[in-house]
Amino acid sequence: MSETLLFFRQLVSKPIEISAIAPSSRFLAKAMARDLGPRTGRVVEFGPGTGRLTKGILNAGVAPEDLALYEMNPDFVTHLRAKFPGVSVHHAPAQTSVANERDVGAVISGLPLLSMPEALRREIVAAAFKILRPDGIYVQFTYGPRPALTDSDIEALNLTWTQTGYVALNLPPARVHTFRRK
């Protein structure tokens, strides 16, 4: 089954879980992975879906054995395991990464944080920063003008952020935000 067909089948059957009208574009994947490369070390992706961002991460030079994916949808997990041999694919929520990962250079998130309750959003981002090394980055996209975290979440987690990309060639257009520890 094609990646696009898989996405749309999941969108129709689980619209709240998918929370997007189209798969991420290759342009968004490139923007999300712009600070990654062979020297990044371990990279973890939250919510890889069909693997569009995953492909961007690998194209940036991250080795398959340095990449771990955390995905809740079993159909996406099956697809990802077949499409990306050598990449570690976990059928588990993002927050469980704290049990498996350490010394991570970057967390790339395709999760629809804005459609989640604030407490869950904060829990997911807190988990990312538990596994990130001190200079690690958390990269998240959103369709709105502001990051997917409230100012109070950003303050409570002791983070700073910058908009590191705007991708008009995505449906809908997306902004990329990179978060770091203060």
Helices and strands as residue ranges (DSSP letters): H 3-13, H 15-18, H 26-32, E 42-46, H 52-59, G 64-66, E 67-71, H 74-83, E 88-91, G 94-96, H 97-100, E 104-109, G 113-115, H 118-131, E 132-142, H 151-156, E 159-167, E 174-181
